Amino acid sequence: MTRSRKIFAWTGITLIALLAIVIVVIATFDWNRIKPMLNDKVSQALNRPFAINGDLSVHWQRETQEGGWRAWVPWPRFVAQDLTLGNPDWSKQPQMVTLKQVTFTLSPLPLLVQQVVIPRIELTGPDAKLERLADGRANWVFDLPASDPDAKPSAWVLDIGAIKFDKGLVNYSDQTLNARMDVVITPLGKPIPFSDIVGGKEAKKVADKGATPQDYAFAFTSKGQYRGQAVAGSGKVGGLLALKDAAQPFPVQADVRVGDTHAVIAGTLTDPQNFGALDLRLKLEGASLSNLYPLTGVTLPDSGAYSTDGRLIARLKDPQGASFRYEGFNGRIGNSDIHGDLGFVASQPRPRLTGKLVSDQLLFSDLAPLIGADSNTEQKKRGGQGKQPSAKVLPVETFDTARWRAMDADVEFTGKRIVQSPELPFSDLYTHLLLDDGQLSLQPLRFGVAGGKLDADIRLDGRAQPMQGRAKLTARGFKLKQLFPTFEPMKTSFGALNGDADISGRGNSVAALLGSANGELRMLINDGAVSRGLMEIAGLNVGNYIVSELFGDNEVKINCAVTDFGIKDGLATSRLFVFDTENAIIHITGTANLKTEQLDLDINPESKGFRVFSLRSPLYVNGSFANPNAGVKTGPLLLRGAGMIALGIAAGPAAGLLALVATGDSEPDQCTPLLEQIKAGKLNKTVK
């Protein structure tokens, strides 16, 4: 053997001997000797008390699941028992986390390139107590010691593949959310396949993405409170939380009740290290959509009981802010169906809600909670206090405008068909809702009514206190034969109703807005009919009385009906209110006080020519909107309405109403001649 070969051989033997000695030393070394140093180093790094109180040992084994040559290399397997991680000084609990045992296997070869690769960590008996104080301090946020600004960053890289856990306890207390929760996690015993929980169709969708979710391995139960509401829930999760593979789905299933809200989810969590993405089937139900605000921070309107079922997709690390999509959901609100897509982005300066919603069959009564117009009983069912006085007609329930500034919104809603009793002629609905920094607008709010359209442009400024509101309404082409479809004499009518309104006010309820309103209301009806039966259909008891006093029980043809009200500080004053019938011209004067809900009207008839007209005295209507009174005035025959025309006050309103004269289907026009007479002051002024 040559000298060089001898040197090479002895060098190889020496290295092998040294490696063997190192392996023997590591294998026989009592690792408990380094626990004091290890505990001290970790405590200093975390600025928290840390301790391995039990045995610390290392076992060598081959990782056959690795495959290839790596399966033949022994890997060290570390086992530490009875670990504790303390709380910061401000906590009343001494320990934040306790573990009966932590086991992990270290890949040896990456250490040569300064990589610490741990394919899996196994946690046995975890018990965590998480808490946050009212000032925002949280024990899961570590106050790490300041690093040397001149020090170079460490070249070592930590790579953890997955976390496996078994039965554990989690106690969560958060004063900022008024929340307290106890969660118990237990093994299922026999794993449940992912498809058994979510269904074969949903499992296939996940598989088509090239990922195979693990089985459900653990069950959990939770109990406590959130924002003052009782919480109870249960569910199932997987047993291995993949941290390295962001695309590996982690199965999640839960059934949770928070107050009167019930949520059921089933699906997957991916990229858990960054809490990155959720893909869940979500079923949600509750007493009112508005009750979701304390739970989610999403501003939704008051509603009847609801239930929905759809797909929730979340991207929690989007650059623009965490985003959520509730896609293809179906459900019911009250007795109306609801379908669509909603998106929510936690953007700055405010989160934003977008979406398109459709109802194929919308019950008109399900719109009442939006403005607090449902009964006290129904308001209490959805969590309200039901403060509507029995003597008040206009809704007094206040809008929670403080919530309007919590987010922005851009949502379209279409009610394809409004389902209601035959007496109500509403056919469809469309609105585009915009919410921008506390300013709410419906542009437009459009109803199909009796073959025509009711268009409204509503703007409410929730930044002002009290709230400021303005509504512009335009009614065009309401066909009288469709407006009262069950009234037989109206079926042959060619008449139409047109109208305009422009009203503004201040207040945080419908009653307050109208009670302070300023503006005007104009309406014109061409070629109709009136009777007691018609008033009964319309639900107008006072009208029923007036018609019976004026005309008896017979139907009377209306050539034209025109009205013009000026509104100031909630007091609506008749500037012009005239019915031109086949037998008489009827003038109505007086006021309707929207603030006090009181009526004060005089009805004055003028008979035409020599026709017999039974009533010779004026009528009155007074009392409240809820309980009006009507009767015959005693005394001489005073026609104050005619006197008003004599003074020429009605000439201006008559000119404005000419713009509302119907054309087309409502010919022949009966209103233009009447309005021209009023303008010229030629209408009869006396009745003898």
Secondary structure, DSSP 4 states (H G I P E B T S, - for coil): --HHHHHHHHHHHHHHHHHHHHHHHHHH--GGGGHHHHHHHHHHHHTS-EEE-S-EEEEEEE-GGG-GGGGGSEEEEEEEEEEEEEPPTT-SSSEEEEEEEEEEE-BSGGGGGTEEEEEEEEEES-EEEEEE-TTS-BTTS--PPPPPTTSPPP--EEEEEEEEE-SEEEEEEETTTTEEEEEEEEEEEEEE-HHHHH-HHHHHHHHHTT--PPPEEEEEEEEEEETTEEEEEEEEE-SEEESS-TTS-EEEEEEEEETTEEEEEEEEEE-GGGT-EEEEEEEEEES-GGGGHHHH-------S-EEEEEEEEEETT-TT--EEEEEEEEEEETTEEEEEEEEEE--SSS-EEEEEEEESSEEGGGGGGGGT-S-HHHHHHTT------TT--S--PPP-GGGGGG-EEEEEEEES-EE--TT--EEEEEEEEEEETTEEEEEEEEEEETTEEEEEEEEEETTSSSPEEEEEEEEEEEEHHHHSTT-GGGGG---EEEEEEEEEEE-SSHHHHHHT-EEEEEEEEEEEEE-HHHHHHHT-HHHHHHHHHHHTTS-EEEEEEEEEEEEETTEEEEEEEEEEESSEEEEEEEEEETTTTEEEEEEEEEE-TT------S-EEEEEESSSEEEEEPPSS---HHHHHHHTTTTHHHHHHHGGG---GGGPSP-HHHHHHHHHHT-S-----
